[in-house]
Amino acid sequence: MDFYKEEFVKFLLESNALKIGCNPAREDGNFVLKSGRISPFFMNLGDLNSGEQLLSLGSAYAEAINDHFRSEFNVVFGPAYKGIPLAVATAMQYNSMFHHHVDFCANRKELKDHGDSGIILGHRPKRGDRVVLVEDVTTSGRSIEETVPIIFAQDNDIDIVGLVVAFDRMEYGKDKSKTALAEIAENYGIKTYAVVSMKDVMEYLREHKRLSAGTRQSIKDYYAKYGPQGITDDWKW
């Protein structure tokens, strides 16, 4: 695992943004997801709310984006609402770490009809822009379905080069044969990546002896139900 990935897993766990089997609201410690699935783990970047945490978060996204796109983009777009601070932090850290000018933009949930009017915050995407989308977690692709038309409404000659999420849950979306992230890549013809995946998290927990037998089994059971076939075959439990 790359050093920045290992550091990011550590950061997510220590900041409690990534929770595993510790939900006090349920006797089994599991979490109820928006999809209705009962999961032994849950990630919420909304729990990262300090300036220091946002810098760490932006750095991790910047490292991942640089790994996969280098300087082949000029705009970072974050879907409202959680994507707004992600886009800001990522653009700031990318400029700082890699000395490449990057603009940020995001959408509003409601159209503004006065002052800085419109649906776009920050840089207004224009012809020739090459955009990287940033999100926290993708399980269904619903926010991408909403975001892509907003971007192309600004100009059809905008290139969405890819999507980077903080955490790939590695479970299926609508198509049970592939992960939700792979499904988005196929449906929209864009490259999709994650800063870290659940496989990375499991590797970290195992290497640092932080994986109990009960947690291991509950995660195995979850992927037997919601993971594409064979998704965990090469995991070292």
Secondary structure, 3 states (H helix, E strand, C coil): CCHHHHHHHHHHHHCCCEEECCCCCCCCCCEECCCCCEECEEECHHHCCCHHHHHHHHHHHHHHHHHHHCCCCCEEEECCCCHHHHHHHHHHHHHHHHCCCCEEEEEEEEEECCCCCEEEEECCCCCCCEEEEEEEECCCCHHHHHHHHHHHHHCCCCEEEEEEEEEECCCECCCCCCEHHHHHHHHHCCEEEEEEEHHHHHHHHHHCCCCCHHHHHHHHHHHHHHCCCCCCCCCCC
